[in-house]
Amino acid sequence: MTGTTRKHTALPKAQTLIEALPWLTRHHGRTVVIKFGGNAMVDADLKAAFAQDVVFLRHAGLKPVVVHGGGPQISAALDRHGIVSEFKAGLRVTTEQAMDVVRMVLAGQVQRELVGLLNQHGPLAVGLTGEDAHTITATRHTPRIDGELVDIGRVGEITEIDTGAIEALLADGRIPVVSSIARSQDDGHVYNVNADTAAAALAAALGAETLMVLTDVEGLYEDWPHSDEVISRLTASQLEKLLPELSAGMVPKMEGCLHAVRNGVQTARVIDGRVPHSILLEIFTDEGIGTMVVPDARGDAHDRDGDDGSEGDTA
């Protein structure tokens, strides 16, 4: 290969880097909360790509915080223990026996694996749970189903967030990896907290610029199952109107996005975790992928740019 040919083949790489420049400038120093879940948690190649993306964000000057659940791993562990998995109102029914398994899987398996993947790229990631330093405090959550309150066991509703430990880690250049379990100050019990809800609450409390939720779909569909057209952008009010029509599994994710943008987070994005490097595609490219939710005040734009005609704070 001649020198001229090498130069030509390298040009696309340079163009990609240049395209990322305005986004690098805009996001530098900003906190990004990423909810890690779905296929990205169980596919080895996707897990490795996710870790690379998060480390890239850190070295690009952002402050990533990872929040994870562990649905597939929890279900597999419960099966091994002979405990039936049951869901109500889109949430896992968590008995005291099941809670022991949930806690073991989240803090002892999923978190440790993710911390290990991130730390292959340097001494960056530190794992903690919502129990640590009172990061997440919860009380027993009793959902209303068909007009009646239903007991679903050790499932927590977040009552308070203390960001002190996470902020200290970020200030030290670390990547916090948070397991979505919490302790109650009322009864001292440990509760299983929906990871989408936990990520949204942490994003709001941290004053994050962006909440990113990885899913196993392309985004929020316009008219599912009749259409697979993905809604690129919508406002908080538009999302609120759609909530009653969403599938049970999508509700906590979109409720989390709604909570985030109504409590100071600039954008919340639902992106397809089945796509390798989907995080980088969303943050550092002009097109972006998935569905973005913005506060109502900024909803008059019809593209994925900002409301002042300049490069926006999303990709």
Secondary structure, 3 states (H helix, E strand, C coil): CCHHHHHHHHHHHHHHHHHHHHHHHHHCCCEEEEEECHHHHCCHHHHHHHHHHHHHHHHCCCEEEEEECCHHHHHHHHHHCCCCCCEECCEECECHHHHHHHHHHHHHHHHHHHHHHHHCCCCCEEEEECCHHHCEEEEECCCEECCEECCCECEEEEEEECCHHHHHHHHCCCEEEEECEEECCCCCCEEECCHHHHHHHHHHHHCCCEEEEEECCCCCECCCCCCCCECCEEEHHHHHHHHHHCCCCCHHHHHHHHHHHCCCCCEEEEEECCCCCHHHHHHHCCCCCCEEEECHHHCCCCCCCCCCCCCCCCC
